[in-house]
Amino acid sequence: GRVGIIAGSLGMTGASYLSTMAALRTGSGLVYTIIPKSLNSIFSIKLIEAIIKPVEDDATGHFTLNSVEKIKELIKNMNVLVIGPGIGIDEERKELVKELLLDYNNSIVLDADGINCISMYNPNILSTRKGDTIITPHLGEASRLLNVDIKKIQENPINYSKYISNKYNIITVLKGKNTV
């Protein structure tokens, strides 16, 4: 299949690189790494197997709302998306993540800053998606999503994982010492 990975920002290129390499190593057919244009030279050198798709970033080093339509065009034929590793958090990126979640109807893996963006915007958006959604929070991201203290989640990670999944009708992979 075709995997689209929407990830990375200035200083956080490793997140996008690692996500891309994981998709390649697990046997994905074609992996499209969608990145801010300012990072293109880094990824063109580092990733020799992935298809690099830079989008306009207005020389910021991160995704902007000016890139939303181009991203939507690029992901039309993707079988699955990964959104969030290393994208950073601000008002524009929160809006970008929201628009992609609502516009894309196939499966999405929401990770890292994608989870943080939705936590700060409106987590209920996860319930309104048409496609399957998998989130992969660590304890801190789960804490922000639920507005619950990390220690409480640590005391009963299975129940909190089930609670997130049931509340938003999604699949939750709670990362940690013992991933749930």
N, C-alpha and C positions, 0 to 999 in steps of 0.2 A: 504494500500500500504506500500511499504518499503521506508523509508526516510533515506538518508545518510547525516549526519551533519559533515562537515569537519571544525573543529573550535578549538580554544584554543591554548594557549602557556603559558609558565611560567609567573605567575602574572596576567593572563587573563583567568582563568578557569571559571569565572562567566559567561562570554559570551557564552561559549560552554554549560554550565549547563542550562542557561536560554533558549537557543535555543532548547535544547533537551526537556526540560520540556514543552515548548510551543507546540512542535510537539506532544508530548504525550497527552497533555490536549485537543488538537483539534481533537483527534481521529485517529491519524496515526496508522496503523496496527503494524508495527515494526519500531523502531527507532534505527538506528545504529549510535553511536557517535564515529567518527573516530578522534583520538587524537594523539599527540606526545607521544611516549612510556614513557617518563619521568613523565608524568602526570597520568599514569594508576592507581596508588594507590588512588589518590584523587578521580577519577571518579568511581572507583569500590566501594568506600565507599558512595559517594554522590548520585549516580544514581542507584537505585535498579530496575527500570523498563526497562531502555534502554540496548541495547546490545553494550558493549564497545569494540571497535576495535583499539587497540594501534598499531601504526606503528613506525618503527625505526626513531629515531631523533638524533642519534649519541650523546646522552646525552646533547643536547643543550637546551631542553625544548621547542623547536618549530619544525615545519615541515622543512625538508630539501629535496633537490632534490633526496637523496637516498631513500625517501619514495614514490616517484611518482608512480613507477610500482606497488607497493603493494596497494596503494590507488586505482589505476585504476582497479586492480583485485577485490578489495572489492566493488567497485561501479557498477560493471557490471550488477547486478541484481536489482539495486535500481530504483524505479519509479521516484524519484525526489531527488535532492541534494540541500543542503544549504552549501554555501562556504563563509567563511570569518570572522565570528565573533571571534574576539580576536586572529587571527593568527599572527598578527604583519606584518611588512613590511621590506623586504630587497630584494636583487637581487634574491636569491633562491626562496623566497616565491612569488615574482612577476612571475617568470618562472613557478612555480608550479601551480599557479592560471591560467595562460595562457594555460598550457598544459591540465588542467582539463576542462577548458571551450571549448577547441577545440576537445577534445577526447570524451567527454560525450554528447550523442545525445538526452537525455531526458531533461525535464525541470530542470532549475537551478534557485534558489534564491540566488542572489549575494548580500552580505551585508557587511557593515563595512569595515574591512581591505581588503576584497576581492575587493570591489569597489576602495579603495585606491591603491591597487596593480595595478589594470588595468588602473587607472588614470595616474599612473606614468610610466606604460609600454607603452600601446597603446590602448586607448579606442575603436578604430575602430575594434578591435577583437570581440567586442560584435555583430557587424553586420554580422560577418562570421560564427557564431554559427549555427548549424543545429537544435538544440532544442529550445524551448521557454526559454526566459530569463526574469526574474523579478529582478529588482534592487530596493533596499530600502534605498536610501541615506537620511541622514539628510542634512541640508543646507551646512555644511562644506564639506561633501563628494560630494555633487552636485557641489559646487563651484570648487573643485579640478578636477572633471570630465570634467567640461565645461571650466575651466580656466576663470571663471566669478566671480566678486565680490559677496560676500554673500548678501550684501544690495540690489543689483540688482535683485537677485533671490527672496528675501523677498518682493520686490515691485510687483512681478508678478509670484508667484509660479506656477499657473496653466499653464501659457504659457511656462515656463521653463520645467515643467514636460512633457508637450506635445512635446516640442522641443527635449528633450532627447529621448522620446519614438519613435518619428518619425525618428530622426537622426540615431538611432541604431537598429530600428525595434524590440523594447523590450517593456516591461511593466515597468513603473516607479511608485513607491510609494514614494513620497517625504514626509519624516517624519518631523513633526514640530507641532507647536501649533494647526494648522489646517492642518492635513495630507491631501495631495492631491494624 
